[in-house]
Amino acid sequence: MRRAEAKQLVGIAVVAACALAMNVTSTAQAPDPLVGTWKLDVAKSTYKPGPAPKSATVVIALDSHG
């Protein structure tokens, strides 16, 4: 193998490794769509039977333990 071909293969390997690292990093940090603070919109909700609550708030957080 010639020196130029070896350099080209090394360059391709570096680009591939960087692309893989970026993909793994972006996948690992994908936000969970359920995490956050959720507030009840009473006007858009229905309750049968019984009266609707005046308000409600739920906080969903990630479990950092695993």
PQR file of N, CA, C, O and H, with PARSE charges and radii, in Angstrom:
ATOM      1  N   MET A   1       0.848  -1.168   0.000 -0.4000 1.5000
ATOM      2  CA  MET A   1       0.000   0.000   0.000 -0.0000 2.0000
ATOM      3  C   MET A   1       0.897   1.237   0.000  0.5500 1.7000
ATOM      4  O   MET A   1       1.895   1.302   0.719 -0.5500 1.4000
ATOM      5  N   ARG A   2       0.524   2.195  -0.809 -0.4000 1.5000
ATOM      6  CA  ARG A   2       1.309   3.420  -0.878 -0.0000 2.0000
ATOM      7  C   ARG A   2       0.981   4.341   0.282  0.5500 1.7000
ATOM      8  O   ARG A   2      -0.060   4.219   0.928 -0.5500 1.4000
ATOM      9  H   ARG A   2      -0.286   2.142  -1.393  0.4000 1.0000
ATOM     10  N   ARG A   3       1.886   5.254   0.524 -0.4000 1.5000
ATOM     11  CA  ARG A   3       1.722   6.178   1.644 -0.0000 2.0000
ATOM     12  C   ARG A   3       0.472   7.050   1.489  0.5500 1.7000
ATOM     13  O   ARG A   3      -0.221   7.311   2.472 -0.5500 1.4000
ATOM     14  H   ARG A   3       2.732   5.353   0.000  0.4000 1.0000
ATOM     15  N   ALA A   4       0.180   7.500   0.274 -0.4000 1.5000
ATOM     16  CA  ALA A   4      -0.993   8.340   0.024 -0.0000 2.0000
ATOM     17  C   ALA A   4      -2.280   7.563   0.314  0.5500 1.7000
ATOM     18  O   ALA A   4      -3.228   8.109   0.879 -0.5500 1.4000
ATOM     19  H   ALA A   4       0.743   7.288  -0.524  0.4000 1.0000
ATOM     20  N   GLU A   5      -2.303   6.293  -0.075 -0.4000 1.5000
ATOM     21  CA  GLU A   5      -3.482   5.470   0.181 -0.0000 2.0000
ATOM     22  C   GLU A   5      -3.673   5.245   1.685  0.5500 1.7000
ATOM     23  O   GLU A   5      -4.802   5.241   2.175 -0.5500 1.4000
ATOM     24  H   GLU A   5      -1.533   5.850  -0.534  0.4000 1.0000
ATOM     25  N   ALA A   6      -2.588   5.062   2.400 -0.4000 1.5000
ATOM     26  CA  ALA A   6      -2.660   4.863   3.846 -0.0000 2.0000
ATOM     27  C   ALA A   6      -3.201   6.115   4.526  0.5500 1.7000
ATOM     28  O   ALA A   6      -4.025   6.015   5.434 -0.5500 1.4000
ATOM     29  H   ALA A   6      -1.671   5.065   2.001  0.4000 1.0000
ATOM     30  N   LYS A   7      -2.750   7.293   4.100 -0.4000 1.5000
ATOM     31  CA  LYS A   7      -3.247   8.545   4.670 -0.0000 2.0000
ATOM     32  C   LYS A   7      -4.742   8.721   4.386  0.5500 1.7000
ATOM     33  O   LYS A   7      -5.493   9.203   5.234 -0.5500 1.4000
ATOM     34  H   LYS A   7      -2.081   7.375   3.362  0.4000 1.0000
ATOM     35  N   GLN A   8      -5.159   8.324   3.186 -0.4000 1.5000
ATOM     36  CA  GLN A   8      -6.563   8.455   2.825 -0.0000 2.0000
ATOM     37  C   GLN A   8      -7.419   7.529   3.699  0.5500 1.7000
ATOM     38  O   GLN A   8      -8.493   7.925   4.151 -0.5500 1.4000
ATOM     39  H   GLN A   8      -4.549   7.933   2.497  0.4000 1.0000
ATOM     40  N   LEU A   9      -6.958   6.324   3.934 -0.4000 1.5000
ATOM     41  CA  LEU A   9      -7.701   5.391   4.778 -0.0000 2.0000
ATOM     42  C   LEU A   9      -7.782   5.888   6.221  0.5500 1.7000
ATOM     43  O   LEU A   9      -8.813   5.741   6.877 -0.5500 1.4000
ATOM     44  H   LEU A   9      -6.085   6.002   3.566  0.4000 1.0000
ATOM     45  N   VAL A  10      -6.703   6.471   6.705 -0.4000 1.5000
ATOM     46  CA  VAL A  10      -6.711   7.033   8.055 -0.0000 2.0000
ATOM     47  C   VAL A  10      -7.710   8.179   8.130  0.5500 1.7000
ATOM     48  O   VAL A  10      -8.446   8.294   9.111 -0.5500 1.4000
ATOM     49  H   VAL A  10      -5.865   6.591   6.173  0.4000 1.0000
ATOM     50  N   GLY A  11      -7.745   9.013   7.125 -0.4000 1.5000
ATOM     51  CA  GLY A  11      -8.697  10.127   7.082 -0.0000 2.0000
ATOM     52  C   GLY A  11     -10.130   9.642   7.087  0.5500 1.7000
ATOM     53  O   GLY A  11     -10.977  10.198   7.786 -0.5500 1.4000
ATOM     54  H   GLY A  11      -7.148   8.919   6.328  0.4000 1.0000
ATOM     55  N   ILE A  12     -10.403   8.609   6.310 -0.4000 1.5000
ATOM     56  CA  ILE A  12     -11.758   8.046   6.270 -0.0000 2.0000
ATOM     57  C   ILE A  12     -12.127   7.460   7.631  0.5500 1.7000
ATOM     58  O   ILE A  12     -13.255   7.623   8.094 -0.5500 1.4000
ATOM     59  H   ILE A  12      -9.714   8.158   5.742  0.4000 1.0000
ATOM     60  N   ALA A  13     -11.191   6.791   8.259 -0.4000 1.5000
ATOM     61  CA  ALA A  13     -11.449   6.207   9.581 -0.0000 2.0000
ATOM     62  C   ALA A  13     -11.728   7.292  10.619  0.5500 1.7000
ATOM     63  O   ALA A  13     -12.596   7.117  11.475 -0.5500 1.4000
ATOM     64  H   ALA A  13     -10.275   6.658   7.882  0.4000 1.0000
ATOM     65  N   VAL A  14     -11.011   8.401  10.555 -0.4000 1.5000
ATOM     66  CA  VAL A  14     -11.218   9.503  11.500 -0.0000 2.0000
ATOM     67  C   VAL A  14     -12.604  10.119  11.289  0.5500 1.7000
ATOM     68  O   VAL A  14     -13.315  10.391  12.256 -0.5500 1.4000
ATOM     69  H   VAL A  14     -10.306   8.543   9.859  0.4000 1.0000
ATOM     70  N   VAL A  15     -12.981  10.334  10.058 -0.4000 1.5000
ATOM     71  CA  VAL A  15     -14.302  10.907   9.764 -0.0000 2.0000
ATOM     72  C   VAL A  15     -15.406   9.965  10.243  0.5500 1.7000
ATOM     73  O   VAL A  15     -16.393  10.417  10.823 -0.5500 1.4000
ATOM     74  H   VAL A  15     -12.403  10.114   9.272  0.4000 1.0000
ATOM     75  N   ALA A  16     -15.251   8.679  10.010 -0.4000 1.5000
ATOM     76  CA  ALA A  16     -16.247   7.701  10.443 -0.0000 2.0000
ATOM     77  C   ALA A  16     -16.351   7.670  11.970  0.5500 1.7000
ATOM     78  O   ALA A  16     -17.453   7.599  12.515 -0.5500 1.4000
ATOM     79  H   ALA A  16     -14.449   8.312   9.539  0.4000 1.0000
ATOM     80  N   ALA A  17     -15.221   7.723  12.654 -0.4000 1.5000
ATOM     81  CA  ALA A  17     -15.222   7.707  14.120 -0.0000 2.0000
ATOM     82  C   ALA A  17     -15.907   8.958  14.672  0.5500 1.7000
ATOM     83  O   ALA A  17     -16.662   8.874  15.641 -0.5500 1.4000
ATOM     84  H   ALA A  17     -14.326   7.781  12.211  0.4000 1.0000
ATOM     85  N   CYS A  18     -15.650  10.105  14.065 -0.4000 1.5000
ATOM     86  CA  CYS A  18     -16.292  11.348  14.513 -0.0000 2.0000
ATOM     87  C   CYS A  18     -17.807  11.294  14.295  0.5500 1.7000
ATOM     88  O   CYS A  18     -18.577  11.718  15.157 -0.5500 1.4000
ATOM     89  H   CYS A  18     -15.037  10.173  13.278  0.4000 1.0000
ATOM     90  N   ALA A  19     -18.226  10.776  13.150 -0.4000 1.5000
ATOM     91  CA  ALA A  19     -19.657  10.665  12.867 -0.0000 2.0000
ATOM     92  C   ALA A  19     -20.326   9.726  13.870  0.5500 1.7000
ATOM     93  O   ALA A  19     -21.422  10.015  14.350 -0.5500 1.4000
ATOM     94  H   ALA A  19     -17.601  10.432  12.450  0.4000 1.0000
ATOM     95  N   LEU A  20     -19.688   8.627  14.184 -0.4000 1.5000
ATOM     96  CA  LEU A  20     -20.236   7.685  15.156 -0.0000 2.0000
ATOM     97  C   LEU A  20     -20.317   8.323  16.541  0.5500 1.7000
ATOM     98  O   LEU A  20     -21.316   8.155  17.241 -0.5500 1.4000
ATOM     99  H   LEU A  20     -18.797   8.393  13.795  0.4000 1.0000
ATOM    100  N   ALA A  21     -19.289   9.043  16.938 -0.4000 1.5000
ATOM    101  CA  ALA A  21     -19.278   9.690  18.251 -0.0000 2.0000
ATOM    102  C   ALA A  21     -20.379  10.739  18.349  0.5500 1.7000
ATOM    103  O   ALA A  21     -21.024  10.856  19.391 -0.5500 1.4000
ATOM    104  H   ALA A  21     -18.477   9.180  16.370  0.4000 1.0000
ATOM    105  N   MET A  22     -20.603  11.496  17.295 -0.4000 1.5000
ATOM    106  CA  MET A  22     -21.655  12.512  17.307 -0.0000 2.0000
ATOM    107  C   MET A  22     -23.030  11.856  17.397  0.5500 1.7000
ATOM    108  O   MET A  22     -23.914  12.365  18.086 -0.5500 1.4000
ATOM    109  H   MET A  22     -20.079  11.401  16.449  0.4000 1.0000
ATOM    110  N   ASN A  23     -23.217  10.735  16.711 -0.4000 1.5000
ATOM    111  CA  ASN A  23     -24.495  10.038  16.748 -0.0000 2.0000
ATOM    112  C   ASN A  23     -24.768   9.485  18.142  0.5500 1.7000
ATOM    113  O   ASN A  23     -25.888   9.604  18.638 -0.5500 1.4000
ATOM    114  H   ASN A  23     -22.499  10.321  16.152  0.4000 1.0000
ATOM    115  N   VAL A  24     -23.786   8.893  18.774 -0.4000 1.5000
ATOM    116  CA  VAL A  24     -23.953   8.336  20.114 -0.0000 2.0000
ATOM    117  C   VAL A  24     -24.250   9.448  21.115  0.5500 1.7000
ATOM    118  O   VAL A  24     -25.107   9.283  21.983 -0.5500 1.4000
ATOM    119  H   VAL A  24     -22.876   8.796  18.371  0.4000 1.0000
ATOM    120  N   THR A  25     -23.562  10.564  21.006 -0.4000 1.5000
ATOM    121  CA  THR A  25     -23.764  11.686  21.921 -0.0000 2.0000
ATOM    122  C   THR A  25     -25.164  12.267  21.765  0.5500 1.7000
ATOM    123  O   THR A  25     -25.835  12.537  22.761 -0.5500 1.4000
ATOM    124  H   THR A  25     -22.866  10.697  20.300  0.4000 1.0000
ATOM    125  N   SER A  26     -25.608  12.460  20.534 -0.4000 1.5000
ATOM    126  CA  SER A  26     -26.930  13.054  20.339 -0.0000 2.0000
ATOM    127  C   SER A  26     -28.029  12.101  20.770  0.5500 1.7000
ATOM    128  O   SER A  26     -29.066  12.549  21.258 -0.5500 1.4000
ATOM    129  H   SER A  26     -25.063  12.241  19.725  0.4000 1.0000
ATOM    130  N   THR A  27     -27.835  10.808  20.605 -0.4000 1.5000
ATOM    131  CA  THR A  27     -28.833   9.837  21.031 -0.0000 2.0000
ATOM    132  C   THR A  27     -28.892   9.758  22.549  0.5500 1.7000
ATOM    133  O   THR A  27     -29.974   9.617  23.118 -0.5500 1.4000
ATOM    134  H   THR A  27     -26.992  10.444  20.208  0.4000 1.0000
ATOM    135  N   ALA A  28     -27.758   9.845  23.200 -0.4000 1.5000
ATOM    136  CA  ALA A  28     -27.719   9.727  24.657 -0.0000 2.0000
ATOM    137  C   ALA A  28     -28.375  10.925  25.335  0.5500 1.7000
ATOM    138  O   ALA A  28     -28.818  10.814  26.478 -0.5500 1.4000
ATOM    139  H   ALA A  28     -26.879   9.958  22.737  0.4000 1.0000
ATOM    140  N   GLN A  29     -28.446  12.060  24.658 -0.4000 1.5000
ATOM    141  CA  GLN A  29     -28.985  13.263  25.265 -0.0000 2.0000
ATOM    142  C   GLN A  29     -30.391  13.603  24.775  0.5500 1.7000
ATOM    143  O   GLN A  29     -30.880  14.708  25.012 -0.5500 1.4000
ATOM    144  H   GLN A  29     -28.087  12.151  23.730  0.4000 1.0000
ATOM    145  N   ALA A  30     -31.036  12.668  24.100 -0.4000 1.5000
ATOM    146  CA  ALA A  30     -32.372  12.936  23.593 -0.0000 2.0000
ATOM    147  C   ALA A  30     -33.331  13.158  24.764  0.5500 1.7000
ATOM    148  O   ALA A  30     -33.413  12.327  25.668 -0.5500 1.4000
ATOM    149  H   ALA A  30     -30.639  11.771  23.907  0.4000 1.0000
ATOM    150  N   PRO A  31     -34.053  14.277  24.747 -0.5600 1.5000
ATOM    151  CA  PRO A  31     -34.947  14.566  25.863  0.2800 2.0000
ATOM    152  C   PRO A  31     -36.177  13.664  25.850  0.5500 1.7000
ATOM    153  O   PRO A  31     -36.670  13.285  24.788 -0.5500 1.4000
ATOM    154  N   ASP A  32     -36.656  13.333  27.019 -0.4000 1.5000
ATOM    155  CA  ASP A  32     -37.871  12.549  27.157 -0.0000 2.0000
ATOM    156  C   ASP A  32     -39.053  13.502  27.013  0.5500 1.7000
ATOM    157  O   ASP A  32     -39.128  14.491  27.743 -0.5500 1.4000
ATOM    158  H   ASP A  32     -36.256  13.641  27.882  0.4000 1.0000
ATOM    159  N   PRO A  33     -39.978  13.234  26.092 -0.5600 1.5000
ATOM    160  CA  PRO A  33     -41.079  14.174  25.876  0.2800 2.0000
ATOM    161  C   PRO A  33     -42.047  14.278  27.050  0.5500 1.7000
ATOM    162  O   PRO A  33     -42.852  15.209  27.095 -0.5500 1.4000
ATOM    163  N   LEU A  34     -41.990  13.348  27.996 -0.4000 1.5000
ATOM    164  CA  LEU A  34     -42.895  13.405  29.140 -0.0000 2.0000
ATOM    165  C   LEU A  34     -42.331  14.194  30.316  0.5500 1.7000
ATOM    166  O   LEU A  34     -43.073  14.547  31.232 -0.5500 1.4000
ATOM    167  H   LEU A  34     -41.337  12.591  27.959  0.4000 1.0000
ATOM    168  N   VAL A  35     -41.038  14.475  30.304 -0.4000 1.5000
ATOM    169  CA  VAL A  35     -40.406  15.182  31.409 -0.0000 2.0000
ATOM    170  C   VAL A  35     -40.811  16.653  31.361  0.5500 1.7000
ATOM    171  O   VAL A  35     -40.774  17.289  30.308 -0.5500 1.4000
ATOM    172  H   VAL A  35     -40.435  14.188  29.560  0.4000 1.0000
ATOM    173  N   GLY A  36     -41.195  17.175  32.511 -0.4000 1.5000
ATOM    174  CA  GLY A  36     -41.542  18.589  32.588 -0.0000 2.0000
ATOM    175  C   GLY A  36     -42.650  18.828  33.602  0.5500 1.7000
ATOM    176  O   GLY A  36     -43.008  17.948  34.384 -0.5500 1.4000
ATOM    177  H   GLY A  36     -41.226  16.658  33.367  0.4000 1.0000
ATOM    178  N   THR A  37     -43.173  20.027  33.566 -0.4000 1.5000
ATOM    179  CA  THR A  37     -44.277  20.409  34.443 -0.0000 2.0000
ATOM    180  C   THR A  37     -45.542  20.473  33.600  0.5500 1.7000
ATOM    181  O   THR A  37     -45.594  21.177  32.591 -0.5500 1.4000
ATOM    182  H   THR A  37     -42.883  20.743  32.930  0.4000 1.0000
ATOM    183  N   TRP A  38     -46.551  19.738  34.019 -0.4000 1.5000
ATOM    184  CA  TRP A  38     -47.806  19.644  33.290 -0.0000 2.0000
ATOM    185  C   TRP A  38     -48.911  20.300  34.118  0.5500 1.7000
ATOM    186  O   TRP A  38     -49.109  19.967  35.287 -0.5500 1.4000
ATOM    187  H   TRP A  38     -46.508  19.166  34.838  0.4000 1.0000
ATOM    188  N   LYS A  39     -49.628  21.241  33.487 -0.4000 1.5000
ATOM    189  CA  LYS A  39     -50.714  21.937  34.168 -0.0000 2.0000
ATOM    190  C   LYS A  39     -52.034  21.570  33.492  0.5500 1.7000
ATOM    191  O   LYS A  39     -52.128  21.536  32.265 -0.5500 1.4000
ATOM    192  H   LYS A  39     -49.466  21.511  32.538  0.4000 1.0000
ATOM    193  N   LEU A  40     -53.047  21.297  34.306 -0.4000 1.5000
ATOM    194  CA  LEU A  40     -54.365  20.926  33.812 -0.0000 2.0000
ATOM    195  C   LEU A  40     -55.042  22.132  33.171  0.5500 1.7000
ATOM    196  O   LEU A  40     -55.080  23.216  33.753 -0.5500 1.4000
ATOM    197  H   LEU A  40     -52.971  21.325  35.303  0.4000 1.0000
ATOM    198  N   ASP A  41     -55.576  21.932  31.963 -0.4000 1.5000
ATOM    199  CA  ASP A  41     -56.403  22.942  31.307 -0.0000 2.0000
ATOM    200  C   ASP A  41     -57.850  22.515  31.513  0.5500 1.7000
ATOM    201  O   ASP A  41     -58.370  21.686  30.765 -0.5500 1.4000
ATOM    202  H   ASP A  41     -55.545  21.052  31.490  0.4000 1.0000
ATOM    203  N   VAL A  42     -58.497  23.079  32.520 -0.4000 1.5000
ATOM    204  CA  VAL A  42     -59.844  22.671  32.910 -0.0000 2.0000
ATOM    205  C   VAL A  42     -60.832  22.890  31.770  0.5500 1.7000
ATOM    206  O   VAL A  42     -61.772  22.110  31.616 -0.5500 1.4000
ATOM    207  H   VAL A  42     -58.075  23.752  33.127  0.4000 1.0000
ATOM    208  N   ALA A  43     -60.641  23.925  30.978 -0.4000 1.5000
ATOM    209  CA  ALA A  43     -61.566  24.228  29.880 -0.0000 2.0000
ATOM    210  C   ALA A  43     -61.551  23.132  28.807  0.5500 1.7000
ATOM    211  O   ALA A  43     -62.556  22.946  28.121 -0.5500 1.4000
ATOM    212  H   ALA A  43     -59.878  24.559  31.103  0.4000 1.0000
ATOM    213  N   LYS A  44     -60.468  22.421  28.645 -0.4000 1.5000
ATOM    214  CA  LYS A  44     -60.365  21.364  27.635 -0.0000 2.0000
ATOM    215  C   LYS A  44     -60.624  19.972  28.204  0.5500 1.7000
ATOM    216  O   LYS A  44     -60.512  18.982  27.482 -0.5500 1.4000
ATOM    217  H   LYS A  44     -59.652  22.572  29.202  0.4000 1.0000
ATOM    218  N   SER A  45     -60.964  19.883  29.472 -0.4000 1.5000
ATOM    219  CA  SER A  45     -61.138  18.586  30.126 -0.0000 2.0000
ATOM    220  C   SER A  45     -62.594  18.346  30.484  0.5500 1.7000
ATOM    221  O   SER A  45     -63.360  19.285  30.696 -0.5500 1.4000
ATOM    222  H   SER A  45     -61.055  20.688  30.059  0.4000 1.0000
ATOM    223  N   THR A  46     -62.965  17.065  30.547 -0.4000 1.5000
ATOM    224  CA  THR A  46     -64.314  16.702  30.980 -0.0000 2.0000
ATOM    225  C   THR A  46     -64.215  15.704  32.119  0.5500 1.7000
ATOM    226  O   THR A  46     -63.299  14.884  32.168 -0.5500 1.4000
ATOM    227  H   THR A  46     -62.343  16.302  30.374  0.4000 1.0000
ATOM    228  N   TYR A  47     -65.169  15.787  33.031 -0.4000 1.5000
ATOM    229  CA  TYR A  47     -65.194  14.894  34.188 -0.0000 2.0000
ATOM    230  C   TYR A  47     -66.598  14.360  34.367  0.5500 1.7000
ATOM    231  O   TYR A  47     -67.552  15.126  34.503 -0.5500 1.4000
ATOM    232  H   TYR A  47     -65.914  16.454  32.991  0.4000 1.0000
ATOM    233  N   LYS A  48     -66.723  13.048  34.367 -0.4000 1.5000
ATOM    234  CA  LYS A  48     -68.016  12.394  34.578 -0.0000 2.0000
ATOM    235  C   LYS A  48     -67.795  11.263  35.545  0.5500 1.7000
ATOM    236  O   LYS A  48     -66.900  10.461  35.278 -0.5500 1.4000
ATOM    237  H   LYS A  48     -65.948  12.425  34.256  0.4000 1.0000
ATOM    238  N   PRO A  49     -68.461  11.117  36.566 -0.5600 1.5000
ATOM    239  CA  PRO A  49     -69.335  12.072  37.222  0.2800 2.0000
ATOM    240  C   PRO A  49     -68.531  13.002  38.119  0.5500 1.7000
ATOM    241  O   PRO A  49     -67.353  12.764  38.389 -0.5500 1.4000
ATOM    242  N   GLY A  50     -69.157  14.020  38.556 -0.4000 1.5000
ATOM    243  CA  GLY A  50     -68.545  14.894  39.548 -0.0000 2.0000
ATOM    244  C   GLY A  50     -67.983  16.167  38.961  0.5500 1.7000
ATOM    245  O   GLY A  50     -67.816  16.292  37.747 -0.5500 1.4000
ATOM    246  H   GLY A  50     -70.114  14.214  38.337  0.4000 1.0000
ATOM    247  N   PRO A  51     -67.692  17.111  39.840 -0.5600 1.5000
ATOM    248  CA  PRO A  51     -67.152  18.404  39.402  0.2800 2.0000
ATOM    249  C   PRO A  51     -65.668  18.289  39.028  0.5500 1.7000
ATOM    250  O   PRO A  51     -64.944  17.436  39.541 -0.5500 1.4000
ATOM    251  N   ALA A  52     -65.254  19.145  38.148 -0.4000 1.5000
ATOM    252  CA  ALA A  52     -63.849  19.183  37.727 -0.0000 2.0000
ATOM    253  C   ALA A  52     -63.017  19.863  38.798  0.5500 1.7000
ATOM    254  O   ALA A  52     -63.518  20.741  39.500 -0.5500 1.4000
ATOM    255  H   ALA A  52     -65.842  19.838  37.731  0.4000 1.0000
ATOM    256  N   PRO A  53     -61.762  19.477  38.937 -0.5600 1.5000
ATOM    257  CA  PRO A  53     -60.903  20.201  39.879  0.2800 2.0000
ATOM    258  C   PRO A  53     -60.663  21.612  39.372  0.5500 1.7000
ATOM    259  O   PRO A  53     -60.746  21.865  38.170 -0.5500 1.4000
ATOM    260  N   LYS A  54     -60.372  22.517  40.266 -0.4000 1.5000
ATOM    261  CA  LYS A  54     -60.102  23.900  39.862 -0.0000 2.0000
ATOM    262  C   LYS A  54     -58.746  24.044  39.202  0.5500 1.7000
ATOM    263  O   LYS A  54     -58.566  24.861  38.299 -0.5500 1.4000
ATOM    264  H   LYS A  54     -60.304  22.312  41.242  0.4000 1.0000
ATOM    265  N   SER A  55     -57.781  23.233  39.665 -0.4000 1.5000
ATOM    266  CA  SER A  55     -56.455  23.254  39.050 -0.0000 2.0000
ATOM    267  C   SER A  55     -55.699  21.988  39.448  0.5500 1.7000
ATOM    268  O   SER A  55     -56.041  21.325  40.427 -0.5500 1.4000
ATOM    269  H   SER A  55     -57.928  22.569  40.398  0.4000 1.0000
ATOM    270  N   ALA A  56     -54.674  21.672  38.678 -0.4000 1.5000
ATOM    271  CA  ALA A  56     -53.804  20.537  39.000 -0.0000 2.0000
ATOM    272  C   ALA A  56     -52.480  20.729  38.267  0.5500 1.7000
ATOM    273  O   ALA A  56     -52.453  21.166  37.116 -0.5500 1.4000
ATOM    274  H   ALA A  56     -54.396  22.211  37.883  0.4000 1.0000
ATOM    275  N   THR A  57     -51.401  20.402  38.936 -0.4000 1.5000
ATOM    276  CA  THR A  57     -50.068  20.480  38.339 -0.0000 2.0000
ATOM    277  C   THR A  57     -49.314  19.202  38.691  0.5500 1.7000
ATOM    278  O   THR A  57     -49.323  18.755  39.839 -0.5500 1.4000
ATOM    279  H   THR A  57     -51.423  20.047  39.871  0.4000 1.0000
ATOM    280  N   VAL A  58     -48.659  18.620  37.682 -0.4000 1.5000
ATOM    281  CA  VAL A  58     -47.872  17.407  37.879 -0.0000 2.0000
ATOM    282  C   VAL A  58     -46.469  17.675  37.361  0.5500 1.7000
ATOM    283  O   VAL A  58     -46.301  18.205  36.263 -0.5500 1.4000
ATOM    284  H   VAL A  58     -48.652  18.983  36.750  0.4000 1.0000
ATOM    285  N   VAL A  59     -45.457  17.309  38.151 -0.4000 1.5000
ATOM    286  CA  VAL A  59     -44.073  17.466  37.727 -0.0000 2.0000
ATOM    287  C   VAL A  59     -43.481  16.066  37.522  0.5500 1.7000
ATOM    288  O   VAL A  59     -43.497  15.233  38.429 -0.5500 1.4000
ATOM    289  H   VAL A  59     -45.594  16.878  39.043  0.4000 1.0000
ATOM    290  N   ILE A  60     -42.956  15.823  36.306 -0.4000 1.5000
ATOM    291  CA  ILE A  60     -42.323  14.544  35.983 -0.0000 2.0000
ATOM    292  C   ILE A  60     -40.846  14.810  35.736  0.5500 1.7000
ATOM    293  O   ILE A  60     -40.488  15.644  34.905 -0.5500 1.4000
ATOM    294  H   ILE A  60     -42.943  16.500  35.570  0.4000 1.0000
ATOM    295  N   ALA A  61     -39.986  14.091  36.466 -0.4000 1.5000
ATOM    296  CA  ALA A  61     -38.533  14.264  36.352 -0.0000 2.0000
ATOM    297  C   ALA A  61     -37.883  12.940  35.977  0.5500 1.7000
ATOM    298  O   ALA A  61     -38.464  11.876  36.192 -0.5500 1.4000
ATOM    299  H   ALA A  61     -40.277  13.413  37.141  0.4000 1.0000
ATOM    300  N   LEU A  62     -36.675  13.003  35.416 -0.4000 1.5000
ATOM    301  CA  LEU A  62     -35.916  11.815  35.080 -0.0000 2.0000
ATOM    302  C   LEU A  62     -35.392  11.155  36.342  0.5500 1.7000
ATOM    303  O   LEU A  62     -35.053  11.833  37.312 -0.5500 1.4000
ATOM    304  H   LEU A  62     -36.203  13.867  35.241  0.4000 1.0000
ATOM    305  N   ASP A  63     -35.326   9.839  36.330 -0.4000 1.5000
ATOM    306  CA  ASP A  63     -34.721   9.085  37.424 -0.0000 2.0000
ATOM    307  C   ASP A  63     -33.226   8.991  37.152  0.5500 1.7000
ATOM    308  O   ASP A  63     -32.813   8.281  36.235 -0.5500 1.4000
ATOM    309  H   ASP A  63     -35.602   9.288  35.542  0.4000 1.0000
ATOM    310  N   SER A  64     -32.427   9.677  37.911 -0.4000 1.5000
ATOM    311  CA  SER A  64     -30.977   9.716  37.667 -0.0000 2.0000
ATOM    312  C   SER A  64     -30.268   8.469  38.143  0.5500 1.7000
ATOM    313  O   SER A  64     -29.064   8.328  37.927 -0.5500 1.4000
ATOM    314  H   SER A  64     -32.763  10.254  38.655  0.4000 1.0000
ATOM    315  N   HIS A  65     -30.982   7.557  38.788 -0.4000 1.5000
ATOM    316  CA  HIS A  65     -30.359   6.342  39.314 -0.0000 2.0000
ATOM    317  C   HIS A  65     -30.395   5.190  38.333  0.5500 1.7000
ATOM    318  O   HIS A  65     -29.842   4.125  38.607 -0.5500 1.4000
ATOM    319  H   HIS A  65     -31.960   7.671  38.964  0.4000 1.0000
ATOM    320  N   GLY A  66     -31.029   5.384  37.206 -0.4000 1.5000
ATOM    321  CA  GLY A  66     -30.902   4.362  36.307 -0.0000 2.0000
ATOM    322  C   GLY A  66     -31.812   3.721  35.500  0.5500 1.7000
ATOM    323  O   GLY A  66     -31.445   2.809  34.759 -0.5500 1.4000
ATOM    324  H   GLY A  66     -31.478   6.250  36.983  0.4000 1.0000
TER
END
